[in-house]
Amino acid sequence: MNYDIIGDIHGHAEALRHLLQDLGYRETRGAWRHPDRQAIFVGDFIDRGPQQLATVDLVRRMVDAGAARAVMGNHEFNAIAWHTRVPDKGRDYLRSHYSDKHGAKNYAQHIAFLREVEGTPRHQEIIDWFLSLPLYLDLPEIRVVHACWHPGHMDYLAAYLTPDGRLTEALLVPASREPEDEKEKDTPEPTIFKAVEALLKGIEVPLPDGYSFKDKDGHRRNRVRVRWWDNDARSYRQAAMLPEEDRQEFPDDPIPPQALVGHDGGKPVFIGHYWLTDVPQILSDKVACVDYSIAKGGRLVAYRWDGEPLSESKLHWVGA
């Protein structure tokens, strides 16, 4: 099977239509299809962009028709947690709404989706569909996950997920709530929370005392995502998922050993999530990221995989 792995869409349905058309897909019998290829979406269909429902419906029709597969992104998981009440807690939700600074931030990130679905019958229907998405795909030829291919966490989660890699409703609370005794720690022992966070958001490590940075939304952070796929990235300066000039401000101290995930040299891995910019390129000879910030005026990117070693010539994109 030949695949087109498509990056984070974030409500930009019109850009997705243009990309699919450029890749040779045509809308027939209610879904965009290709005669001899299958699309794979890496998640993050919603939030930020102008066409939330149109994006979900386009992707969903493709998946239902067998013209595409899809994995869950962190924004789909956040939407599930926003809509799901905490058991036995009255009006509380797994993802806080408006009551504190975290709730205000959550609302700001989710407002584009809520404006189209909140208070409508479609809201629950879409949440149910998000829950039907697997956390990752381990296909005979390639692997696809939203943020991080972490074999250790996947092995740990296997006992809890459905046979096809989906979250169950019983997992929603432990997956969305960090255990109190784990906060502010960076221990190697897995938990459901840490495993789901890693697959959907990547590996984060606490910065040494006195170091911090501002993220893409202007929030001050004292934890940083790392280049988990880079087997040579072992210090904060080498591993931080930040522009080169920002990384140079960090010390050359080693990152915690449990953050050294690396790649096993096997099948290629395709990811999204990381809001990359500039001209799309592969991350390594085994890992390609297809998220190039369409929601920030960047590009919607696809990798056209035909069984070859990863090559930048197979990246295709359209602008916002």
Short mmCIF file of the C-alpha atoms (twelve columns), coordinates in Angstrom:
data_MODEL
# 
_entry.id   MODEL 
# 
loop_
_atom_site.group_PDB 
_atom_site.id 
_atom_site.type_symbol 
_atom_site.label_atom_id 
_atom_site.label_alt_id 
_atom_site.label_comp_id 
_atom_site.label_asym_id 
_atom_site.label_seq_id 
_atom_site.Cartn_x 
_atom_site.Cartn_y 
_atom_site.Cartn_z 
_atom_site.pdbx_PDB_model_num 
ATOM 1   C CA . MET A 1   0.000   0.000  0.000  1 
ATOM 2   C CA . ASN A 2   1.200   3.510  -0.848 1 
ATOM 3   C CA . TYR A 3   0.328   6.239  1.659  1 
ATOM 4   C CA . ASP A 4   -0.007  10.010 1.856  1 
ATOM 5   C CA . ILE A 5   0.630   11.012 5.472  1 
ATOM 6   C CA . ILE A 6   -1.054  14.362 6.112  1 
ATOM 7   C CA . GLY A 7   -0.184  16.771 8.910  1 
ATOM 8   C CA . ASP A 8   -2.159  18.743 11.500 1 
ATOM 9   C CA . ILE A 9   -5.113  20.521 9.829  1 
ATOM 10  C CA . HIS A 10  -6.542  22.589 12.709 1 
ATOM 11  C CA . GLY A 11  -9.779  23.514 10.972 1 
ATOM 12  C CA . HIS A 12  -8.312  24.468 7.590  1 
ATOM 13  C CA . ALA A 13  -10.620 22.399 5.395  1 
ATOM 14  C CA . GLU A 14  -10.053 24.506 2.294  1 
ATOM 15  C CA . ALA A 15  -6.282  23.976 2.450  1 
ATOM 16  C CA . LEU A 16  -6.913  20.245 2.906  1 
ATOM 17  C CA . ARG A 17  -9.090  20.144 -0.206 1 
ATOM 18  C CA . HIS A 18  -6.368  21.868 -2.219 1 
ATOM 19  C CA . LEU A 19  -3.716  19.486 -0.916 1 
ATOM 20  C CA . LEU A 20  -5.806  16.414 -1.680 1 
ATOM 21  C CA . GLN A 21  -6.508  17.701 -5.162 1 
ATOM 22  C CA . ASP A 22  -2.801  18.328 -5.773 1 
ATOM 23  C CA . LEU A 23  -2.095  14.751 -4.640 1 
ATOM 24  C CA . GLY A 24  -4.563  13.322 -7.149 1 
ATOM 25  C CA . TYR A 25  -7.539  12.695 -4.855 1 
ATOM 26  C CA . ARG A 26  -11.023 13.413 -6.175 1 
ATOM 27  C CA . GLU A 27  -14.346 13.742 -4.383 1 
ATOM 28  C CA . THR A 28  -16.516 10.823 -5.483 1 
ATOM 29  C CA . ARG A 29  -19.432 9.061  -3.783 1 
ATOM 30  C CA . GLY A 30  -19.274 11.480 -0.847 1 
ATOM 31  C CA . ALA A 31  -15.565 11.215 0.015  1 
ATOM 32  C CA . TRP A 32  -12.178 12.260 -1.312 1 
ATOM 33  C CA . ARG A 33  -10.499 9.170  -2.768 1 
ATOM 34  C CA . HIS A 34  -7.422  8.116  -4.700 1 
ATOM 35  C CA . PRO A 35  -7.491  5.139  -7.075 1 
ATOM 36  C CA . ASP A 36  -4.435  3.416  -5.597 1 
ATOM 37  C CA . ARG A 37  -3.352  5.296  -2.457 1 
ATOM 38  C CA . GLN A 38  -4.591  5.807  1.093  1 
ATOM 39  C CA . ALA A 39  -4.285  8.956  3.191  1 
ATOM 40  C CA . ILE A 40  -3.211  8.779  6.843  1 
ATOM 41  C CA . PHE A 41  -4.000  11.731 9.111  1 
ATOM 42  C CA . VAL A 42  -1.753  12.338 12.125 1 
ATOM 43  C CA . GLY A 43  -4.468  14.051 14.193 1 
ATOM 44  C CA . ASP A 44  -5.216  17.614 15.333 1 
ATOM 45  C CA . PHE A 45  -8.154  18.179 12.996 1 
ATOM 46  C CA . ILE A 46  -9.693  20.872 15.204 1 
ATOM 47  C CA . ASP A 47  -9.093  24.164 17.060 1 
ATOM 48  C CA . ARG A 48  -7.698  27.462 15.795 1 
ATOM 49  C CA . GLY A 49  -8.857  27.423 12.153 1 
ATOM 50  C CA . PRO A 50  -12.029 28.765 10.440 1 
ATOM 51  C CA . GLN A 51  -13.638 25.487 9.270  1 
ATOM 52  C CA . GLN A 52  -13.941 23.100 12.214 1 
ATOM 53  C CA . LEU A 53  -16.958 20.997 11.257 1 
ATOM 54  C CA . ALA A 54  -16.034 20.967 7.582  1 
ATOM 55  C CA . THR A 55  -12.612 19.564 8.464  1 
ATOM 56  C CA . VAL A 56  -13.952 16.857 10.781 1 
ATOM 57  C CA . ASP A 57  -16.597 15.843 8.254  1 
ATOM 58  C CA . LEU A 58  -14.116 15.652 5.366  1 
ATOM 59  C CA . VAL A 59  -11.666 13.498 7.304  1 
ATOM 60  C CA . ARG A 60  -14.387 11.339 8.805  1 
ATOM 61  C CA . ARG A 61  -15.989 10.606 5.435  1 
ATOM 62  C CA . MET A 62  -12.613 9.542  4.068  1 
ATOM 63  C CA . VAL A 63  -11.992 7.236  7.033  1 
ATOM 64  C CA . ASP A 64  -15.482 5.752  6.837  1 
ATOM 65  C CA . ALA A 65  -15.030 5.122  3.105  1 
ATOM 66  C CA . GLY A 66  -11.693 3.366  3.604  1 
ATOM 67  C CA . ALA A 67  -9.905  6.112  1.677  1 
ATOM 68  C CA . ALA A 68  -7.979  7.168  4.805  1 
ATOM 69  C CA . ARG A 69  -6.883  6.181  8.284  1 
ATOM 70  C CA . ALA A 70  -6.373  8.523  11.219 1 
ATOM 71  C CA . VAL A 71  -4.819  8.625  14.669 1 
ATOM 72  C CA . MET A 72  -5.781  10.791 17.630 1 
ATOM 73  C CA . GLY A 73  -4.011  14.084 18.218 1 
ATOM 74  C CA . ASN A 74  -3.709  15.939 21.497 1 
ATOM 75  C CA . HIS A 75  -6.417  18.387 20.396 1 
ATOM 76  C CA . GLU A 76  -8.894  15.537 19.915 1 
ATOM 77  C CA . PHE A 77  -7.977  14.201 23.340 1 
ATOM 78  C CA . ASN A 78  -8.358  17.682 24.832 1 
ATOM 79  C CA . ALA A 79  -11.811 17.962 23.215 1 
ATOM 80  C CA . ILE A 80  -12.824 14.642 24.783 1 
ATOM 81  C CA . ALA A 81  -11.572 15.762 28.202 1 
ATOM 82  C CA . TRP A 82  -13.298 19.163 27.869 1 
ATOM 83  C CA . HIS A 83  -16.629 17.446 27.186 1 
ATOM 84  C CA . THR A 84  -16.331 14.649 29.786 1 
ATOM 85  C CA . ARG A 85  -17.406 15.184 33.378 1 
ATOM 86  C CA . VAL A 86  -15.312 13.901 36.257 1 
ATOM 87  C CA . PRO A 87  -17.148 10.936 37.801 1 
ATOM 88  C CA . ASP A 88  -18.874 11.854 41.083 1 
ATOM 89  C CA . LYS A 89  -17.705 15.475 40.840 1 
ATOM 90  C CA . GLY A 90  -20.890 17.230 39.767 1 
ATOM 91  C CA . ARG A 91  -20.107 19.931 37.231 1 
ATOM 92  C CA . ASP A 92  -16.340 19.387 37.060 1 
ATOM 93  C CA . TYR A 93  -14.823 18.315 33.749 1 
ATOM 94  C CA . LEU A 94  -11.638 16.375 33.035 1 
ATOM 95  C CA . ARG A 95  -10.263 19.497 31.344 1 
ATOM 96  C CA . SER A 96  -11.067 22.590 33.378 1 
ATOM 97  C CA . HIS A 97  -13.274 25.183 31.717 1 
ATOM 98  C CA . TYR A 98  -13.382 28.733 33.046 1 
ATOM 99  C CA . SER A 99  -12.664 28.669 36.769 1 
ATOM 100 C CA . ASP A 100 -8.918  29.380 36.836 1 
ATOM 101 C CA . LYS A 101 -5.978  30.410 34.665 1 
ATOM 102 C CA . HIS A 102 -5.692  26.889 33.269 1 
ATOM 103 C CA . GLY A 103 -9.360  26.966 32.323 1 
ATOM 104 C CA . ALA A 104 -8.946  30.298 30.553 1 
ATOM 105 C CA . LYS A 105 -6.019  28.929 28.564 1 
ATOM 106 C CA . ASN A 106 -7.949  25.753 27.718 1 
ATOM 107 C CA . TYR A 107 -10.923 27.793 26.523 1 
ATOM 108 C CA . ALA A 108 -8.761  30.040 24.354 1 
ATOM 109 C CA . GLN A 109 -7.226  27.011 22.646 1 
ATOM 110 C CA . HIS A 110 -10.600 25.310 22.108 1 
ATOM 111 C CA . ILE A 111 -12.872 28.258 21.308 1 
ATOM 112 C CA . ALA A 112 -12.915 27.828 17.507 1 
ATOM 113 C CA . PHE A 113 -14.290 24.306 17.838 1 
ATOM 114 C CA . LEU A 114 -16.751 25.212 20.587 1 
ATOM 115 C CA . ARG A 115 -18.208 28.058 18.526 1 
ATOM 116 C CA . GLU A 116 -19.307 25.540 15.907 1 
ATOM 117 C CA . VAL A 117 -20.487 22.649 18.088 1 
ATOM 118 C CA . GLU A 118 -21.222 23.689 21.680 1 
ATOM 119 C CA . GLY A 119 -24.863 23.131 22.555 1 
ATOM 120 C CA . THR A 120 -25.587 21.129 19.404 1 
ATOM 121 C CA . PRO A 121 -26.287 17.384 19.016 1 
ATOM 122 C CA . ARG A 122 -23.166 17.113 16.880 1 
ATOM 123 C CA . HIS A 123 -20.871 17.832 19.817 1 
ATOM 124 C CA . GLN A 124 -21.343 14.444 21.492 1 
ATOM 125 C CA . GLU A 125 -21.357 12.661 18.144 1 
ATOM 126 C CA . ILE A 126 -17.960 14.097 17.223 1 
ATOM 127 C CA . ILE A 127 -16.528 13.355 20.667 1 
ATOM 128 C CA . ASP A 128 -17.612 9.741  20.227 1 
ATOM 129 C CA . TRP A 129 -15.831 9.632  16.884 1 
ATOM 130 C CA . PHE A 130 -12.660 11.084 18.394 1 
ATOM 131 C CA . LEU A 131 -12.768 8.261  20.947 1 
ATOM 132 C CA . SER A 132 -12.845 5.757  18.089 1 
ATOM 133 C CA . LEU A 133 -9.400  6.885  16.862 1 
ATOM 134 C CA . PRO A 134 -6.358  4.809  17.818 1 
ATOM 135 C CA . LEU A 135 -3.390  6.407  19.562 1 
ATOM 136 C CA . TYR A 136 -1.021  5.061  16.909 1 
ATOM 137 C CA . LEU A 137 -0.750  2.841  13.823 1 
ATOM 138 C CA . ASP A 138 1.920   0.167  13.518 1 
ATOM 139 C CA . LEU A 139 1.488   -0.895 9.889  1 
ATOM 140 C CA . PRO A 140 3.595   -3.466 8.041  1 
ATOM 141 C CA . GLU A 141 5.500   -0.705 6.238  1 
ATOM 142 C CA . ILE A 142 5.403   2.402  8.454  1 
ATOM 143 C CA . ARG A 143 4.479   3.726  11.904 1 
ATOM 144 C CA . VAL A 144 2.280   6.744  12.595 1 
ATOM 145 C CA . VAL A 145 1.721   8.562  15.901 1 
ATOM 146 C CA . HIS A 146 0.845   12.149 16.695 1 
ATOM 147 C CA . ALA A 147 3.944   13.158 18.653 1 
ATOM 148 C CA . CYS A 148 6.298   10.403 19.870 1 
ATOM 149 C CA . TRP A 149 6.861   6.746  19.022 1 
ATOM 150 C CA . HIS A 150 7.747   5.450  22.478 1 
ATOM 151 C CA . PRO A 151 7.957   1.627  22.545 1 
ATOM 152 C CA . GLY A 152 8.252   1.469  26.340 1 
ATOM 153 C CA . HIS A 153 5.103   3.492  26.940 1 
ATOM 154 C CA . MET A 154 3.264   1.604  24.189 1 
ATOM 155 C CA . ASP A 155 4.138   -1.707 25.797 1 
ATOM 156 C CA . TYR A 156 2.900   -0.375 29.142 1 
ATOM 157 C CA . LEU A 157 -0.382  0.881  27.633 1 
ATOM 158 C CA . ALA A 158 -1.063  -2.360 25.762 1 
ATOM 159 C CA . ALA A 159 -2.732  -3.904 28.804 1 
ATOM 160 C CA . TYR A 160 -5.185  -0.978 29.025 1 
ATOM 161 C CA . LEU A 161 -5.995  -0.039 25.414 1 
ATOM 162 C CA . THR A 162 -8.417  -1.852 23.133 1 
ATOM 163 C CA . PRO A 163 -6.824  -4.424 20.772 1 
ATOM 164 C CA . ASP A 164 -6.701  -1.794 18.005 1 
ATOM 165 C CA . GLY A 165 -4.986  0.794  20.211 1 
ATOM 166 C CA . ARG A 166 -7.916  2.957  21.311 1 
ATOM 167 C CA . LEU A 167 -8.566  4.587  24.677 1 
ATOM 168 C CA . THR A 168 -11.507 3.271  26.663 1 
ATOM 169 C CA . GLU A 169 -13.818 5.495  28.667 1 
ATOM 170 C CA . ALA A 170 -12.349 3.984  31.833 1 
ATOM 171 C CA . LEU A 171 -8.929  5.346  30.833 1 
ATOM 172 C CA . LEU A 172 -10.037 8.942  30.405 1 
ATOM 173 C CA . VAL A 173 -9.593  9.941  34.051 1 
ATOM 174 C CA . PRO A 174 -6.090  8.468  34.578 1 
ATOM 175 C CA . ALA A 175 -5.027  9.646  31.109 1 
ATOM 176 C CA . SER A 176 -6.041  13.245 31.788 1 
ATOM 177 C CA . ARG A 177 -5.073  13.598 35.453 1 
ATOM 178 C CA . GLU A 178 -1.453  13.494 36.566 1 
ATOM 179 C CA . PRO A 179 -1.060  11.526 39.816 1 
ATOM 180 C CA . GLU A 180 -0.429  13.911 42.709 1 
ATOM 181 C CA . ASP A 181 2.710   12.058 43.778 1 
ATOM 182 C CA . GLU A 182 4.166   12.406 40.256 1 
ATOM 183 C CA . LYS A 183 3.839   16.171 39.936 1 
ATOM 184 C CA . GLU A 184 7.151   18.028 39.814 1 
ATOM 185 C CA . LYS A 185 8.962   14.690 39.468 1 
ATOM 186 C CA . ASP A 186 10.657  13.133 36.477 1 
ATOM 187 C CA . THR A 187 10.781  9.475  37.412 1 
ATOM 188 C CA . PRO A 188 11.262  6.733  34.814 1 
ATOM 189 C CA . GLU A 189 8.325   4.592  35.962 1 
ATOM 190 C CA . PRO A 190 5.436   4.766  33.481 1 
ATOM 191 C CA . THR A 191 1.887   5.770  34.335 1 
ATOM 192 C CA . ILE A 192 -1.149  5.973  32.083 1 
ATOM 193 C CA . PHE A 193 -0.936  9.761  32.250 1 
ATOM 194 C CA . LYS A 194 2.749   9.911  31.273 1 
ATOM 195 C CA . ALA A 195 2.346   7.348  28.502 1 
ATOM 196 C CA . VAL A 196 -0.609  9.075  26.842 1 
ATOM 197 C CA . GLU A 197 1.056   12.484 27.261 1 
ATOM 198 C CA . ALA A 198 4.200   11.206 25.543 1 
ATOM 199 C CA . LEU A 199 2.396   9.711  22.551 1 
ATOM 200 C CA . LEU A 200 0.154   12.754 22.041 1 
ATOM 201 C CA . LYS A 201 2.435   15.623 23.139 1 
ATOM 202 C CA . GLY A 202 5.994   14.316 23.026 1 
ATOM 203 C CA . ILE A 203 8.636   13.949 25.724 1 
ATOM 204 C CA . GLU A 204 9.078   16.878 28.083 1 
ATOM 205 C CA . VAL A 205 11.836  17.282 30.619 1 
ATOM 206 C CA . PRO A 206 12.207  19.864 33.416 1 
ATOM 207 C CA . LEU A 207 14.812  22.519 32.701 1 
ATOM 208 C CA . PRO A 208 17.619  23.059 35.207 1 
ATOM 209 C CA . ASP A 209 16.983  25.680 37.875 1 
ATOM 210 C CA . GLY A 210 17.087  29.212 36.479 1 
ATOM 211 C CA . TYR A 211 16.237  28.288 32.872 1 
ATOM 212 C CA . SER A 212 12.943  28.875 31.053 1 
ATOM 213 C CA . PHE A 213 11.600  30.010 27.681 1 
ATOM 214 C CA . LYS A 214 8.414   31.373 26.067 1 
ATOM 215 C CA . ASP A 215 6.394   28.986 23.892 1 
ATOM 216 C CA . LYS A 216 4.621   29.800 20.600 1 
ATOM 217 C CA . ASP A 217 1.658   31.294 22.500 1 
ATOM 218 C CA . GLY A 218 3.825   33.449 24.771 1 
ATOM 219 C CA . HIS A 219 3.517   31.277 27.879 1 
ATOM 220 C CA . ARG A 220 6.600   30.980 30.089 1 
ATOM 221 C CA . ARG A 221 7.764   27.344 30.348 1 
ATOM 222 C CA . ASN A 222 10.213  25.594 32.661 1 
ATOM 223 C CA . ARG A 223 9.833   22.245 30.869 1 
ATOM 224 C CA . VAL A 224 10.893  21.645 27.292 1 
ATOM 225 C CA . ARG A 225 10.064  19.049 24.643 1 
ATOM 226 C CA . VAL A 226 13.038  17.109 23.344 1 
ATOM 227 C CA . ARG A 227 14.158  15.720 19.993 1 
ATOM 228 C CA . TRP A 228 13.295  12.182 21.044 1 
ATOM 229 C CA . TRP A 229 14.124  10.706 17.610 1 
ATOM 230 C CA . ASP A 230 17.709  11.987 17.632 1 
ATOM 231 C CA . ASN A 231 19.960  9.288  19.066 1 
ATOM 232 C CA . ASP A 232 22.785  11.835 19.434 1 
ATOM 233 C CA . ALA A 233 20.774  14.505 21.304 1 
ATOM 234 C CA . ARG A 234 21.762  13.893 24.908 1 
ATOM 235 C CA . SER A 235 22.104  17.352 26.458 1 
ATOM 236 C CA . TYR A 236 19.602  20.179 26.918 1 
ATOM 237 C CA . ARG A 237 21.434  22.214 24.312 1 
ATOM 238 C CA . GLN A 238 21.278  19.382 21.765 1 
ATOM 239 C CA . ALA A 239 17.845  17.981 22.558 1 
ATOM 240 C CA . ALA A 240 15.507  20.938 23.167 1 
ATOM 241 C CA . MET A 241 12.755  21.286 20.538 1 
ATOM 242 C CA . LEU A 242 13.479  24.964 19.999 1 
ATOM 243 C CA . PRO A 243 15.202  27.119 17.379 1 
ATOM 244 C CA . GLU A 244 18.985  26.881 17.346 1 
ATOM 245 C CA . GLU A 245 19.513  30.328 18.887 1 
ATOM 246 C CA . ASP A 246 17.249  29.448 21.830 1 
ATOM 247 C CA . ARG A 247 18.880  26.073 22.403 1 
ATOM 248 C CA . GLN A 248 22.274  27.714 22.666 1 
ATOM 249 C CA . GLU A 249 21.049  29.478 25.808 1 
ATOM 250 C CA . PHE A 250 20.625  26.122 27.552 1 
ATOM 251 C CA . PRO A 251 23.396  24.266 29.403 1 
ATOM 252 C CA . ASP A 252 25.226  21.293 27.948 1 
ATOM 253 C CA . ASP A 253 24.127  19.178 30.935 1 
ATOM 254 C CA . PRO A 254 22.676  15.729 30.126 1 
ATOM 255 C CA . ILE A 255 18.904  15.329 29.958 1 
ATOM 256 C CA . PRO A 256 17.285  12.625 32.138 1 
ATOM 257 C CA . PRO A 257 18.067  9.151  30.763 1 
ATOM 258 C CA . GLN A 258 14.378  8.213  30.454 1 
ATOM 259 C CA . ALA A 259 14.007  10.958 27.829 1 
ATOM 260 C CA . LEU A 260 16.471  9.195  25.517 1 
ATOM 261 C CA . VAL A 261 13.917  7.361  23.407 1 
ATOM 262 C CA . GLY A 262 15.665  7.367  20.034 1 
ATOM 263 C CA . HIS A 263 14.770  5.295  16.994 1 
ATOM 264 C CA . ASP A 264 15.381  1.572  16.660 1 
ATOM 265 C CA . GLY A 265 16.431  1.736  13.016 1 
ATOM 266 C CA . GLY A 266 13.329  -0.128 11.857 1 
ATOM 267 C CA . LYS A 267 10.287  1.151  10.021 1 
ATOM 268 C CA . PRO A 268 9.937   4.883  9.238  1 
ATOM 269 C CA . VAL A 269 7.909   6.925  11.729 1 
ATOM 270 C CA . PHE A 270 5.608   9.801  10.756 1 
ATOM 271 C CA . ILE A 271 4.526   12.407 13.304 1 
ATOM 272 C CA . GLY A 272 2.811   15.798 13.513 1 
ATOM 273 C CA . HIS A 273 2.351   18.130 16.490 1 
ATOM 274 C CA . TYR A 274 5.537   20.197 16.579 1 
ATOM 275 C CA . TRP A 275 4.567   23.404 14.746 1 
ATOM 276 C CA . LEU A 276 7.639   23.383 12.513 1 
ATOM 277 C CA . THR A 277 8.302   26.321 10.199 1 
ATOM 278 C CA . ASP A 278 10.329  27.234 7.102  1 
ATOM 279 C CA . VAL A 279 10.735  24.814 4.197  1 
ATOM 280 C CA . PRO A 280 9.552   21.289 5.093  1 
ATOM 281 C CA . GLN A 281 12.295  18.721 5.546  1 
ATOM 282 C CA . ILE A 282 12.662  15.301 7.140  1 
ATOM 283 C CA . LEU A 283 13.930  15.094 10.717 1 
ATOM 284 C CA . SER A 284 16.185  12.085 10.167 1 
ATOM 285 C CA . ASP A 285 16.584  9.137  7.826  1 
ATOM 286 C CA . LYS A 286 13.817  7.371  9.768  1 
ATOM 287 C CA . VAL A 287 11.491  10.120 11.092 1 
ATOM 288 C CA . ALA A 288 9.438   12.753 9.256  1 
ATOM 289 C CA . CYS A 289 7.225   15.440 10.784 1 
ATOM 290 C CA . VAL A 290 4.323   16.726 8.678  1 
ATOM 291 C CA . ASP A 291 3.159   19.574 10.941 1 
ATOM 292 C CA . TYR A 292 4.259   22.893 9.469  1 
ATOM 293 C CA . SER A 293 1.951   25.329 11.276 1 
ATOM 294 C CA . ILE A 294 -0.971  25.746 8.873  1 
ATOM 295 C CA . ALA A 295 -2.889  27.353 11.758 1 
ATOM 296 C CA . LYS A 296 -0.193  30.027 12.096 1 
ATOM 297 C CA . GLY A 297 -0.082  30.927 8.403  1 
ATOM 298 C CA . GLY A 298 2.344   28.129 7.516  1 
ATOM 299 C CA . ARG A 299 1.880   25.046 5.347  1 
ATOM 300 C CA . LEU A 300 -0.305  21.961 5.276  1 
ATOM 301 C CA . VAL A 301 2.144   19.172 4.497  1 
ATOM 302 C CA . ALA A 302 1.888   15.595 3.250  1 
ATOM 303 C CA . TYR A 303 4.574   12.959 2.822  1 
ATOM 304 C CA . ARG A 304 3.963   10.777 -0.241 1 
ATOM 305 C CA . TRP A 305 5.346   7.403  0.835  1 
ATOM 306 C CA . ASP A 306 5.971   4.714  -1.805 1 
ATOM 307 C CA . GLY A 307 8.278   2.365  0.052  1 
ATOM 308 C CA . GLU A 308 11.486  4.344  -0.392 1 
ATOM 309 C CA . PRO A 309 13.984  5.534  2.241  1 
ATOM 310 C CA . LEU A 310 12.755  8.873  3.540  1 
ATOM 311 C CA . SER A 311 13.497  11.735 1.167  1 
ATOM 312 C CA . GLU A 312 12.647  15.435 1.253  1 
ATOM 313 C CA . SER A 313 11.596  15.172 -2.400 1 
ATOM 314 C CA . LYS A 314 8.484   13.268 -1.225 1 
ATOM 315 C CA . LEU A 315 7.164   16.144 0.878  1 
ATOM 316 C CA . HIS A 316 4.266   18.083 -0.664 1 
ATOM 317 C CA . TRP A 317 2.457   21.121 0.700  1 
ATOM 318 C CA . VAL A 318 0.031   23.997 0.197  1 
ATOM 319 C CA . GLY A 319 0.011   27.333 1.967  1 
ATOM 320 C CA . ALA A 320 -2.648  28.701 4.269  1 
# 
